[in-house]
Amino acid sequence: MEIPFIVNARKDTGLFNSKVGIWLFLASEVTLFGGLFSGYLFLRLYADYPWPERALPVLPGLINTFVLIGSSVTVVFAWAALKMREWRKFQIYMAITLVCAGLFMVLKGIEYNAKFGHQAVRLQGGGPVQDSTIVEGHLHYAELNEEGLMVEVKEDRKKEDGVFKANRVLIKASEFTFVLTRPTHEAYVKEILRQAGEHKISLAEPYRVIDKDELNDGKMNRDQLSNSEKASIAEKGEVLSIELLDKLEDAFLEARSHDRKIRTEFLAASWDWVRNVKGEEEASTYVVEKEIWKDRRAEDAEKIKILSLRASSEVTFKVDPPLTLVLKPGDLVKKVNVGDLSAKLRDDTLVSGEVLPSPMILGVDALDFRTTAQRAEAEGLDPVPVIEETWLLNHKAHHGSHDDHGETEGADHRNEFKMIWDCHMAWLKAETERLEKKDRVPTLNDKYRVNWDQILAYQELDYDVEKVYEQGKARTLERNGLFDLDGFAGANHKIHKGKFPHLEIPRANVGFESTFTPKWNTYYAIYFTITGLHGLHVIGGALVLGYYLFFGRKMYDSNPEWLANRVEIGGLFWHFVDLVWIFLFPILYLM
């Protein structure tokens, strides 16, 4: 049976089937992205923290805007070429469209990669509002020395074995206690064994589970049952392995299943006794509150103890000699501080030992005091003096650049971040005077945030406050421009190697840390949601248009109008993808 109106339009509506379908689909797409945009606006308007403003590099987004606009033009030219029965021109214009789609995704990949590698830390401690300074930058790399302590290494060694990002938590582990009530996280065990090397991790005590057949025979007491040969699952000194843990888990789960059946049987028998013997017919909710039920269950508990296997739900392994374990902060259930005697992993494994000094080491490319200022104002305090009391501007640790740590051991950079802040205050004074002439005032971003290009500009002037003020007033201070390729995707630590301030943050002063991913804040959560969904639409549209380019010749030879209709439908979807980006670009990149 031939389906009508696949190629030719209906005379009454002027539409063919697929055009009706695409318009219905685009209507649903409008509601989807409309809801996401609305959600973004409400989240921004009602945010209870300083919302990131102009946080994305404009140039990649601007290029992508023109790339998509250009591709929308070429897809129309491709459709027009089919209408004029010019197959070669169709191929050229459609190929350009696909190249534009590829370029868009490449630029988006560069942007995403920059976010995944850009670190942010919210500090804690110091000042009347407990700091809340946000420091942004790129993590350095470190390794363990012979004493098992963290020492910084050059970035060009980052791919060597034993080198790790300098945000790891170090624990001098002497014992590992694995919980058998849930499957052990295999990835953690593999990582522990990888780092252990020649360290021996062995079972601290034998693991035994009473054999249920021997228990049911009733010929031995509980001590004899526990020491029976059949009760032995693993002996003391057995070396840690995934296979051993699987064996212990299986034995525990089997014993727990047996005990559960015993409890269920006693519970059922108790209900029968209460109802049939004692004549209690009330609903279970009321029966369990009566003394007769409580007394019966107390009797049952004593009997269950005798009949249950009661296998241990934990198993401990000793480490000889103690191992310095390097863990990601996200591997831990909660934050730990230097000197803590244990830490729990996310699979409930308990690491016993001592938490070692584990500072975060990074090259700083932005300072953000907006949250500190907001909290100070909420307390009725002047933000500037509060900011000047923060840990970042007052700590006395050594600073330096990427390259100079260790080169001049006696160098004193104690006031480097304070110098940056003083320069920023000088620039802000000049900027305020300039804006007053236009009846405008600096934004919170201007007042309390120092961007990477400002840090470099202040450094070029040797942190001379007077020079910063004069150049700020004359608007000659070197700042990153729209078309400055050095900052194409943000602060470039490779091009400006050695220029960004070096900072070591003690673990106690790390309140929260993350890369620029959804974990960091709501802005990046919705940024990745919308742009990621839009990127999937670009890929999907490119696949459809690519199919018409590479496999459409047969359809063209059969009926050119048929292929033209299909390209028109694909073009309508492509225009929608372009339109979404045109709305997305100013909202995320310019505001």
C-alpha positions in Angstrom: 0.0 0.0 0.0 1.4 3.4 -1.0 1.4 6.0 1.7 0.1 9.3 0.3 1.7 12.8 0.7 5.3 11.5 1.2 6.6 13.5 -1.7 3.7 15.7 -2.9 1.9 18.1 -0.5 -1.8 18.0 0.3 -3.7 20.5 -1.8 -5.7 21.8 1.2 -2.8 22.3 3.6 0.2 22.7 1.3 2.1 20.3 3.6 3.5 16.8 3.2 3.6 14.2 6.0 7.1 14.7 7.3 6.7 18.5 7.5 3.7 18.1 9.8 5.8 15.7 11.9 8.8 18.0 12.1 6.7 20.9 13.2 5.1 18.8 16.0 8.6 17.6 17.0 9.9 21.2 17.1 7.0 22.3 19.2 8.0 19.8 21.8 11.7 20.9 21.5 10.6 24.5 22.1 8.9 23.5 25.4 12.0 21.5 26.4 14.5 24.3 25.9 12.0 26.9 27.0 11.7 25.1 30.3 15.5 24.9 30.7 16.0 28.6 29.9 13.2 29.5 32.4 14.8 27.3 35.0 18.1 29.0 34.4 16.6 32.5 34.8 14.8 31.5 38.1 18.0 29.9 39.5 20.0 33.0 38.6 17.4 35.6 39.9 16.9 33.8 43.2 20.4 32.5 43.8 21.5 33.0 47.5 25.2 33.2 46.5 27.1 35.4 44.0 26.2 34.1 40.6 29.1 33.6 38.1 29.1 36.5 35.6 30.9 36.4 32.3 32.5 33.2 33.5 32.9 31.7 30.0 35.4 32.8 27.4 33.5 34.8 24.8 35.6 34.1 21.7 34.8 30.3 21.3 31.1 31.0 21.8 31.2 33.9 19.4 32.9 31.8 16.7 30.4 29.0 17.3 27.6 31.5 16.8 28.8 32.5 13.4 29.7 28.9 12.5 26.1 27.8 13.2 24.6 30.8 11.3 26.8 30.0 8.4 25.8 26.3 8.4 22.1 27.3 8.4 22.8 29.3 5.2 24.6 26.5 3.5 21.9 23.9 4.4 19.4 26.2 2.6 21.8 26.4 -0.4 22.0 22.6 -0.4 18.2 22.3 -0.4 18.0 24.9 -3.2 20.6 23.0 -5.2 18.3 19.9 -5.1 15.4 21.9 -6.2 17.4 23.0 -9.2 18.6 19.4 -9.7 22.3 20.3 -9.2 23.7 17.3 -7.3 27.3 18.5 -7.2 26.4 21.8 -5.6 24.2 20.0 -3.1 27.2 17.9 -2.2 29.4 21.0 -1.7 27.0 22.9 0.4 26.0 19.9 2.6 29.7 19.1 3.1 30.3 22.7 4.3 27.4 22.3 6.7 28.9 19.1 8.1 32.3 20.8 8.5 30.7 23.6 10.4 29.0 21.1 12.7 32.3 19.4 13.3 34.0 22.7 14.0 31.3 23.6 16.5 31.8 20.4 18.4 35.6 20.8 18.3 35.4 24.3 19.9 32.8 23.0 22.4 35.3 20.2 23.3 38.1 22.7 23.8 35.8 24.7 26.1 34.7 21.6 28.1 38.3 20.4 28.4 39.3 23.8 29.9 36.5 23.4 32.5 37.4 19.9 33.4 41.0 21.0 34.1 40.3 24.3 35.9 40.3 23.9 39.7 38.3 26.0 42.2 38.7 26.0 46.0 36.5 27.6 48.6 38.6 28.4 51.7 37.5 28.2 55.3 38.8 29.7 58.5 40.1 33.2 59.1 38.2 36.4 59.8 34.8 37.1 61.3 32.9 35.3 58.6 35.1 32.2 58.4 36.7 33.3 55.1 34.7 31.8 52.1 37.3 33.1 49.7 37.3 31.3 46.4 40.6 30.6 44.7 40.7 29.4 41.1 43.6 28.0 39.2 45.3 24.9 37.9 46.6 22.1 40.1 50.3 21.3 40.2 51.7 17.8 40.5 53.4 15.9 43.4 54.9 12.6 44.4 55.9 10.9 47.6 59.4 11.2 48.9 61.3 8.5 50.8 59.5 9.4 54.1 56.1 9.0 52.4 55.4 12.8 52.4 54.1 14.9 49.5 56.6 16.9 47.5 55.9 19.0 44.4 57.3 18.1 41.0 57.4 19.7 37.6 54.3 19.4 35.4 56.3 17.7 32.6 56.5 14.7 34.9 52.8 14.3 35.3 52.6 11.1 33.3 55.2 9.3 35.3 54.3 6.5 37.7 53.8 7.7 41.3 53.1 11.3 40.2 49.6 12.6 41.1 47.6 15.8 41.2 48.4 17.9 44.2 44.9 17.8 45.7 45.2 14.2 47.0 44.7 13.2 50.6 47.6 11.2 52.2 46.9 8.6 54.9 49.5 6.5 56.6 47.5 3.3 56.6 48.1 0.6 59.1 44.8 -1.3 58.8 41.9 -1.7 56.4 38.5 -2.8 57.7 36.2 -3.9 54.9 32.5 -4.1 55.4 30.8 -7.3 54.2 27.2 -6.1 54.4 27.6 -4.6 50.9 29.8 -5.6 47.9 33.3 -4.3 48.3 34.1 -1.6 45.8 36.4 -3.5 43.5 38.1 -0.3 42.1 39.2 0.7 45.7 40.7 -2.7 46.4 42.6 -2.6 43.0 43.9 0.9 43.8 45.0 -0.2 47.3 46.8 -3.2 45.9 48.4 -1.1 43.2 49.8 1.4 45.7 50.8 -1.3 48.2 53.7 -2.5 46.1 56.0 -4.5 48.5 53.8 -3.7 51.5 52.1 -6.8 52.9 48.4 -6.5 53.5 47.2 -9.6 55.4 44.2 -10.8 57.4 44.5 -9.7 61.0 42.4 -12.5 62.5 41.0 -15.7 61.1 37.5 -15.4 59.7 35.1 -18.1 60.8 31.5 -18.8 60.3 29.7 -21.6 62.2 28.7 -24.5 60.0 24.8 -24.7 60.1 24.8 -28.5 59.9 27.1 -28.8 62.9 24.9 -26.2 64.7 21.8 -28.2 64.0 23.4 -31.4 65.2 23.6 -29.8 68.7 26.7 -31.9 69.7 29.0 -28.9 70.3 28.9 -25.7 72.3 29.4 -22.4 70.5 33.1 -22.1 71.2 33.6 -25.6 69.8 31.5 -24.7 66.7 33.6 -21.5 66.1 36.9 -23.5 66.3 35.6 -26.3 64.2 37.5 -27.1 61.0 34.3 -26.6 58.9 33.9 -23.0 60.4 37.2 -21.8 58.9 36.7 -19.5 55.9 40.1 -17.7 55.9 43.1 -18.0 58.2 45.1 -15.2 59.8 47.8 -13.9 57.5 46.1 -14.5 54.2 47.0 -11.8 51.7 44.4 -9.3 50.6 42.9 -10.0 47.2 39.6 -9.4 45.4 39.1 -13.2 45.3 39.5 -13.5 49.1 37.1 -10.6 49.8 34.5 -12.2 47.4 34.9 -15.5 49.3 34.4 -13.7 52.7 31.4 -11.8 51.3 29.8 -15.0 50.0 30.2 -16.8 53.4 28.8 -13.8 55.3 25.8 -13.4 53.0 25.0 -17.1 53.2 25.1 -16.9 57.0 23.0 -13.8 57.1 20.4 -15.5 54.8 20.3 -18.4 57.2 19.8 -16.0 60.2 17.1 -14.1 58.4 15.2 -17.3 57.8 15.5 -18.2 61.5 14.1 -14.8 62.5 11.3 -15.0 60.0 10.2 -18.5 61.4 10.3 -17.2 65.0 8.3 -14.1 64.0 5.6 -16.2 62.2 5.4 -18.6 65.2 5.0 -15.7 67.6 2.1 -14.2 65.5 0.4 -17.6 65.5 0.9 -18.0 69.3 -0.5 -14.5 70.0 -3.5 -14.9 67.8 -4.4 -18.6 68.2 -3.3 -19.3 71.8 -3.8 -15.9 73.4 -6.7 -14.8 71.2 -5.3 -11.4 70.3 -7.2 -10.3 67.1 -6.3 -6.6 67.0 -4.3 -5.1 64.1 -0.6 -5.7 64.2 0.0 -2.0 64.9 -1.6 -2.4 68.4 -0.4 -5.9 69.2 3.3 -5.0 69.0 2.7 -2.3 71.7 1.3 -4.9 74.3 3.5 -6.4 77.0 2.5 -9.9 76.0 4.1 -9.4 72.5 7.2 -7.7 74.0 7.7 -10.6 76.4 7.4 -13.2 73.7 9.9 -11.4 71.4 12.4 -11.1 74.3 12.1 -14.9 74.7 12.5 -15.4 71.0 15.7 -13.2 70.9 17.4 -15.6 73.4 16.5 -18.6 71.3 17.5 -16.9 68.0 21.0 -16.2 69.5 21.4 -20.0 69.9 20.2 -20.9 66.4 21.9 -18.1 64.5 25.3 -18.3 62.8 26.0 -14.6 63.7 28.9 -14.1 61.2 31.0 -11.0 61.6 30.1 -8.3 59.1 33.6 -6.8 59.1 37.0 -8.1 58.3 40.3 -6.3 59.1 43.6 -6.5 57.3 46.9 -5.2 58.7 49.5 -3.4 56.6 53.2 -4.2 57.2 54.9 -1.8 57.1 52.3 1.0 57.2 51.5 2.3 53.7 51.1 6.0 52.6 47.9 5.8 50.7 47.1 8.5 48.1 43.4 9.1 47.8 41.2 11.5 45.8 39.1 13.8 48.1 36.0 12.4 46.4 36.9 8.9 47.6 36.2 9.8 51.2 32.8 9.9 52.9 33.7 13.2 54.7 36.5 15.6 55.0 39.5 14.7 57.1 42.2 16.8 58.7 45.9 16.3 59.5 46.3 14.1 62.5 42.9 12.2 62.2 43.4 8.5 63.0 41.0 7.1 60.4 39.1 7.8 57.2 36.1 6.1 55.6 35.9 5.4 51.9 32.7 5.6 50.0 32.3 1.8 50.0 32.4 2.0 53.9 35.9 0.7 54.0 37.7 2.1 57.1 41.3 3.1 56.7 43.0 3.3 60.1 46.3 5.1 60.6 47.1 8.8 60.5 46.1 11.5 58.0 49.4 13.2 56.8 49.9 16.8 55.7 48.0 17.0 52.3 48.1 20.5 51.1 46.5 21.6 47.8 49.1 23.1 45.5 48.0 25.1 42.5 48.9 28.1 40.3 46.3 30.7 41.1 44.6 32.6 38.2 41.7 34.2 39.9 40.6 35.4 43.3 36.9 35.8 44.2 35.9 37.5 47.5 32.3 38.1 46.6 30.9 35.5 49.0 33.1 36.8 51.8 31.8 40.3 51.0 28.2 39.1 50.9 28.5 37.4 54.3 30.2 40.4 55.8 27.4 42.7 54.6 24.9 40.2 56.1 26.7 40.7 59.5 26.6 44.4 59.1 30.4 44.7 58.5 32.4 46.6 55.9 33.5 43.9 53.4 37.0 45.3 52.6 38.5 45.0 56.2 36.9 41.6 56.5 38.5 40.5 53.2 41.9 41.8 54.4 41.6 39.5 57.5 41.1 36.3 55.4 43.6 33.5 55.5 44.7 34.0 51.9 45.9 37.6 52.5 47.5 36.9 55.8 49.1 33.4 55.8 52.9 33.3 55.9 53.5 30.2 53.7 56.0 30.4 50.8 54.7 31.5 47.4 56.3 31.4 44.1 55.6 30.6 40.5 55.4 27.4 38.6 59.1 27.4 38.1 60.8 29.0 41.0 59.8 26.8 44.0 63.0 25.5 45.4 65.2 27.7 43.2 65.5 30.5 45.7 64.9 28.9 49.0 65.1 32.1 51.0 62.8 34.1 48.8 60.0 35.9 50.6 56.7 36.0 48.8 54.6 36.2 51.9 52.6 39.2 50.8 52.0 38.2 47.1 48.3 37.8 47.3 48.0 40.9 49.6 50.0 42.8 46.9 47.5 41.6 44.3 44.6 42.7 46.4 46.2 46.2 47.1 46.8 46.6 43.3 43.2 45.6 42.7 42.0 48.2 45.2 44.0 50.8 43.3 42.5 49.7 40.0 39.0 49.8 41.5 39.6 53.3 42.7 40.5 54.4 39.2 37.6 52.5 37.7 35.1 54.0 40.3 36.2 57.5 39.4 35.8 56.7 35.7 32.3 55.3 36.1 31.2 58.1 38.4 31.5 60.5 35.4 28.9 58.3 33.6 26.6 58.0 36.7 27.5 54.3 37.0 29.1 52.2 39.8 31.3 49.1 39.7 29.7 45.7 39.8 30.3 43.1 42.5 32.6 41.4 40.0 34.6 44.6 39.6 34.9 45.1 43.3 35.7 41.7 44.7 36.9 39.5 41.9 40.4 39.5 40.4 40.6 37.8 37.1 43.7 36.1 35.5 44.4 38.9 33.1 44.4 41.4 36.0 46.8 39.3 38.0 49.2 39.2 35.0 48.8 43.0 34.5 49.5 43.8 38.1 52.6 41.5 38.0 53.9 43.2 34.9 53.9 46.5 36.9 55.8 44.8 39.8 52.7 45.2 42.0 53.3 49.0 42.1 50.0 50.4 43.4 50.6 53.9 42.0 51.4 52.6 38.5 48.3 50.4 38.6 46.2 53.5 39.6 47.6 55.7 36.9 47.3 53.0 34.2 43.8 52.1 35.4 42.8 55.8 35.2 44.3 56.1 31.7 42.7 52.8 30.8 46.1 51.5 29.6 46.3 48.6 32.0 47.0 45.5 30.1 43.8 43.4 30.1 42.7 40.4 28.1 40.8 41.5 25.0 38.0 39.7 23.1 40.4 38.5 20.4 43.4 37.7 22.6 44.1 34.1 21.6 46.3 33.6 24.8 43.0 33.4 26.7 41.0 31.6 24.1 39.5 29.1 26.5 40.5 30.9 29.8 43.8 31.3 31.7 46.6 29.5 29.8 49.1 28.3 32.2 51.4 26.9 29.5 51.8 30.2 27.6 52.2 32.2 30.8 54.3 29.5 32.5 55.8 30.7 35.7 53.7 33.9 36.0 50.7 32.7 38.1 51.2 32.9 41.8 52.0 29.6 43.5 49.8 28.6 46.5 49.8 25.8 49.0 46.6 25.4 50.9 46.6 23.3 54.1 43.9 20.7 54.2 42.3 22.3 57.2 41.7 25.5 55.1 40.0 23.6 52.2 36.3 24.0 52.7 35.2 22.7 49.3 37.1 22.0 46.1 36.1 20.9 42.6 36.9 21.4 39.0 34.4 23.6 37.0 31.8 20.8 36.7 28.3 20.5 38.0 29.7 19.6 41.4 31.1 23.2 41.8 27.8 25.1 41.6 24.3 25.4 40.0 25.6 27.6 37.2 27.9 24.9 35.9 25.2 22.2 36.4 22.8 24.0 34.1 25.6 25.1 31.8 26.6 21.5 31.1 23.0 20.4 31.0 21.9 22.9 28.3 25.0 23.0 26.2 25.5 19.2 26.4 21.9 18.7 25.3 22.4 21.2 22.5 25.6 19.5 21.5 23.7 16.2 21.2 21.2 17.9 18.9 24.1 19.1 16.8 25.5 15.6 16.5 22.1 14.1 15.8 21.3 16.7 13.1 24.8 16.3 11.5 24.2 12.5 11.3 20.9 12.9 9.5 22.3 15.5 7.1 25.4 13.4 6.6 23.2 10.4 5.7 21.5 12.5 3.0 24.9 13.5 1.7 26.5 10.1 1.6 23.6 7.8 1.0 21.0 10.1 -0.7 22.0 9.5 -4.3 19.7 6.5 -4.8 16.7 8.6 -3.5 17.8 11.5 -5.7 17.9 9.3 -8.8 14.5 7.8 -7.9 12.8 11.1 -7.2 14.8 14.3 -6.6 11.8 16.0 -5.0 11.7 13.2 -2.4 15.3 13.9 -1.3 14.7 17.7 -1.4 11.8 17.2 1.0 14.0 15.2 3.4 16.7 17.8 3.3 14.1 20.5 4.0 13.0 18.6 7.1 16.6 18.2 8.2 17.2 21.9 7.5 14.2 23.0 9.7 15.7 21.0 12.6 19.1 22.6 11.9 17.6 26.1 12.0 16.1 25.2 15.4 19.5 24.1 16.7 21.0 27.4 15.4 18.2 29.4 17.1 18.7 27.7 20.4 22.4 28.7 20.3 21.6 32.3 19.4 19.5 32.5 22.6 22.0 30.5 24.6 25.1 32.5 23.7 24.2 35.9 25.2 22.6 34.3 28.3 25.6 32.2 29.3 28.5 34.0 27.8 27.7 37.7 27.9 25.6 38.1 31.1 
